[in-house]
């Protein structure tokens, strides 16, 4: 069956200023573009450490775009479309070998960000659709990488909504008529 492989719609990190709000696709506009909820992802990496020794990360948060106001202009944010999902897949690629693990969330927190509730997770091996395989292998070949890891949300209808990095490269790799800097191999 045909599966849609796409990245979530988003505006990425941005700075919100006065008259540029409507032009930049600010979060309020994004909510109307995607027709529903959005998520806010952290821009920092690594765990937060508390004085009592606890360590935690900053989880992805599901938000109503109508609640976003101009206070977001104080720092950068990463907003993306909320994608309803049956489960997620972590796809690890080494050379041309693909290792796909389904991640099934058993709590509301884990359904938004599986990293927020490890105790509520179950795992299974996943089959990788051919178009996803082609896309990720094209990504690695194009950038001359031997390893990468990709995260996908799998919708209830079976579509893989994935890492936005894959799509532009996949189109170039699969379309011989495509030309441009991304189509040419980097010099060795």
N, C-alpha and C positions, 0 to 999 in steps of 0.2 A: 504493500500500500504506500501511496505517496505520503510523505511526512513533511511538514513545514519545519525548516530549520532557520531560525531567525534570532536576532538579538532583541532584547527588550528596548522599547523606545525610551529615550531619556535625554536629558540635557547636559549631563556630566557636571563637572566642577565649573562653577561660574561665579561671577560677582554681579549682584543685582544693584543697579543704579537707576534712579529716576526714570527718565524717558526711554531707557534701553530695555525696561521690563517687557514691554510688548514685543519688541524686536528680537530679544534674546531667547524667547521661548521660556520665560521664567516659570516656576513651579505651578502657579495658578493657571497659566496657559497650558502647561503640560497636562494637568488634570483633565482639562477639556479636550485636549488632543487625543489622549488615550481612553477617555470615556469612563474613568473610574479612579480607583485608589492608586497611589504611588508608594514606592518605598524610598527610604533615605538610607544610603549605605555609608559606613564610615570611610573616611579618606586616609586614616592612619592605620598602620599595621602593628601587629604585636599586641601582647596583653597589657592590661592596666594592672599595676601592683598596688595593693592597699597596705596601710601600716600594719594591719593584723595578719598579713601574709597571704590573703586571698588574691587570686589572679583571675582576671576575666577580660574578655574582649568587649568591644563596643558592638552590639548586635545590629543587624539590619532592622529597621523599624517600619512598620506599615502605618501610613498616615493618610488622612483625608486631605486632598490638595486644597480644599477650601479653607483649611485652618492655617495655611502658610501665609505669613504676612511679611512685611518689609524687614523684620528682624533677621531674616536669613541673609540679608546683605552684609552682616557683620563678619561672616567667614564663608569659606567655600563649602559647598554641599554637592553630593552626588545623588540626584533623584532619578528614578527609573519607574517605568510602568510596572504595576503589580501583575504578575502572571499567575493565575490560578493553576495549581499543579497537583498531580496525583503523587508524584515523588520527584526526587532529584537524582542526578547521576554525576558522580565524580569520575571523569575519564582521564586516565594517566596513559601517556604515550611514551614508549621508549623505542627509538628507531621506528620500525613499522609495526611493532606489537602494541595492541590496544588493550588496556585493562579497565573495564567499566564496572563500577560498583553502584548499585541502586541504594539510595538512602531514603528510608521511609520514616516519616515523622509521626510520633505518637502523642504530641502535645501541640497546643495552639502556638506556643512560643517556637517550637521546632519547625512548625509548618511555615513560619515566616523566615526564620534563620536557623537551620539545623545545628549550628554551632552553639546556640544558646541553651540547649537541653540535651546533652549527649546521652543521658540515661533514658530518654524517650525514643531513641533511634533503633531501628532494625535495618539489616543490610541484606542484599542479595546480589548475585552476579547479573549483569545486564548484557543483552545483545546490542551491538552498535549498528544502527541502520547504515546502509551503504553510503547515503549522501553525507552523513555525519563523518564516517570514516574518510571519505574523499576530502571533505573540507579540512579536517584536522591534519591529515597527512600532507595536504597541499600547503597548509600553514607552516608546518615543520620544514618541508622541503624548500619553500620560498625563502625562509629566514635561516636556512642551513642549521637547523636545530636538531638535536638527537633526543631531546626530552621536553615535554611540556605537560601541563595538567589543565583540564577544562572542566567547568561546571555547567550543567544543563538542568533546566526545569523541564519535566515531562508533563505536558498538559493531560487532562482526563481523556482527550481524544487521541493521545499518542504523539502529538507534535513535540519535537525537541526544541526548546527555546534556549539558545546557548550564548556562549561567550561571543560578544560582538566582534572580536578580533577575527573570527573564522570567516564571516560572510564576504567581506571585500576580497580576501585572498581566494576563497572558494570560487567566486565569480570569475576572477582572472584566470585561475588554473583551469576551470572547466570551459571557458570561452576562448577558443583560439583566435577569434576576431578581435578580442580585447587587446589594446596596446597601451603602452605607457610605462613609466618607470617601474611600477610594481610587476610588470609582465617579464621584464628582463632579469636574468640571474645576476646576482652580485659577483664582481670579479673575485677570483680565488687568490 
